[in-house]
Amino acid sequence: MDWQHYLTDYNEGLGLVYERFVLNDFLLDLRAEHGIESVLEAPLYGMAGVSGINSVALAQAGCQVTLADDNQARLDGVQRIWQELALPVRLVQVLDWGRLPFADNSFDLAWEWAGLWYLPNAQALLHELARVSRRVVFVAMPNRWQVGYFMRKHLLEPGFFQEIGAREAWVDMGMIRGILHAAGVQIVDQGVLDVPPWPDTVMPASEVLQRLGIRSAKLQDQFEGEGWTWSTMAYYLGEQPELRQQVMRYAWLDHAALPWQIKAVWAHHRYLVGVKANAQDAQD
């Protein structure tokens, strides 16, 4: 991920902006359903584009947000971004993902988005998310069954998959489910998120054309320049209030009343939501 670039260039591309809006809706629904007031996102990276803004909608809704990262330079950049947004956030550097620096049951929600395969010991992090959550654990990873995943793996970014190697196994939601269950988390929901009418290439359309060797100036012009700027930050900052409406017109498949297993042939991410075994006792 070119995370350094996106700490200052907020033009993420249509696909990423769509992904963020769909995720925002899901997180706000979780908040309403489970009475979430405090949130830990660890790690704060995983999604491409601008680092550290996955939990902005929760902060805007009044939640206390904590973000964890192992890179101080990225934390510094994320701190500046949240200052620009004029939102409170606690940023914490993690030295060992198997030892988060928080007490048991510290957060109503502990979650991660597409970050497990970047970690040296993702299993340890999953146990830690279960430990520090008092209520809900939410985990999402790329969907290995959709077309864009195969494009990315074999055509667009084979080097990335060579780099992560065996850690690609963390797209196996069955394995994640088993680990969370062993850590005392009861899975109460599973499904797919981020189901737009385009494949998940994790990069702007203009870059996809370049990597596929397509040298059409006409096509490049359609996906570059001022007329093809998509920025979630511009929406958050009130510069493009119409952006959500423009983007969410593509959400007809996300919103379709279809079994998630059918959507999975095209969905970009799969997810699990779990509740701590003692969560109901804590509420009582």
Secondary structure as GFF3:
##gff-version 3
##sequence-region A 1 284
A	DSSP	alpha_helix	3	6	.	.	.	ID=ss1
A	DSSP	alpha_helix	14	34	.	.	.	ID=ss2
A	DSSP	beta_strand	38	41	.	.	.	ID=ss3
A	DSSP	alpha_helix	56	60	.	.	.	ID=ss4
A	DSSP	beta_strand	64	69	.	.	.	ID=ss5
A	DSSP	alpha_helix	72	85	.	.	.	ID=ss6
A	DSSP	beta_strand	90	93	.	.	.	ID=ss7
A	DSSP	beta_strand	107	113	.	.	.	ID=ss8
A	DSSP	three_ten_helix	116	118	.	.	.	ID=ss9
A	DSSP	alpha_helix	122	132	.	.	.	ID=ss10
A	DSSP	beta_strand	133	142	.	.	.	ID=ss11
A	DSSP	alpha_helix	147	151	.	.	.	ID=ss12
A	DSSP	pi_helix	152	156	.	.	.	ID=ss13
A	DSSP	alpha_helix	158	164	.	.	.	ID=ss14
A	DSSP	three_ten_helix	165	171	.	.	.	ID=ss15
A	DSSP	alpha_helix	173	182	.	.	.	ID=ss16
A	DSSP	beta_strand	185	193	.	.	.	ID=ss17
A	DSSP	alpha_helix	205	211	.	.	.	ID=ss18
A	DSSP	alpha_helix	217	222	.	.	.	ID=ss19
A	DSSP	three_ten_helix	226	228	.	.	.	ID=ss20
A	DSSP	alpha_helix	232	236	.	.	.	ID=ss21
A	DSSP	alpha_helix	243	248	.	.	.	ID=ss22
A	DSSP	alpha_helix	260	263	.	.	.	ID=ss23
A	DSSP	beta_strand	269	276	.	.	.	ID=ss24
A	DSSP	alpha_helix	279	283	.	.	.	ID=ss25
###
